[in-house]
Amino acid sequence: MQAWLCENPVGVEALNWKEIPTPSPKAGEVLIEIQAASLNFPDLLIVQNKYQMKPPLPFVPGSEYAGVVRAVGDGVTHLKPGDAVACLSGTGGFGTHTLAQAAQCMPLPAGFPAVDAAAFIMTYATSWHALIDRAQLKAGETVLVLGAAGGVGTAAIQIAKAAGARVIAAASTDEKCALCQQIGADATINYSTDSVPNAFRERIKELTGGKGPDVIYDPVGGDFAEPAFRSIAWRGRYLVVGFAAGPIPQLPLNLPLLKGASLVGVFWGDFARREPKANAAMMAELASWYAQGKVKPVIDRTMPMSELKAAYAHMGSRGVMGKLVLTNP
């Protein structure tokens, strides 16, 4: 097999495409021939040694992928060679083959292409857990999605619409705002046009009739977090999903008090670990929603696996809309 090997986590430039032995699955594991793998923000952090999970060296990055089971280890009964699966294992995806825990694999129904499957688990599970579980989103409520044209943002728009909510999507360009409307957003805010915090707040006020959004989905952090929270509706829920902008906001704690609002942490990975039955039920529902056409990953582009470094560069330019997926021939 071949894979991108991280032997020194100092950045993307240190990754090398190498021939390494194809492993055999141990008990509880499966060997997957990878057809497609998506690029997520943690995949950049992990090769820079900035992610909370620090795998032993050397390792193959690539947290999320889809492919075909080629061999199973002892004790694996729900999967067999030839089964199509998607997996989110944290590492191993940027290569031709990988080992994964069978329990981490999502069997794919017929008609679920590998490219879509490789871009599905992280973004849709995070957004469903955030909006449906943590925020208890109700039909008729208004959701403001920050960073709405990214992977989790586009998933959040689709899930909120499927739940019957009204969606305001905030993104950084007219092109990204147009994409958000194409996939269901009812209104948009362009950060670059409404970049002054007061202008941003005035636009939110205008779009919500002065009430403010009931739920704010924030995978970005940074400068817009505080003005967004100041705009939230009474009893609103502010979902802390991530900090793609870099800086972690320092919100004044009088704001939740004054609005009777909640700051709600969203850590889907630990939810999946601590509540596996609830997570499995969620994934089954999401697969059903995909089959019904309620949700579908937005694919910015596909690139050959050999062009991983160029893919990282494209992601770093913040030009990606939806998900970027690498494919093996």
PyMOL commands that set and color helices and strands:
alter all, ss='L'
color gray80, all
select helices_A, chain A and resi 12-14+41-47+102-104+114-118+121-134+151-162+174-182+197-207+222-230+254-259+268-274+276-291+305-316
alter helices_A, ss='H'
color red, helices_A
select strands_A, chain A and resi 2-5+16-19+29-39+64-72+84-88+97-101+105-107+142-145+166-171+187-190+215-218+237-240+262-265+299-304+323-327
alter strands_A, ss='S'
color yellow, strands_A
deselect
rebuild
show_as cartoon
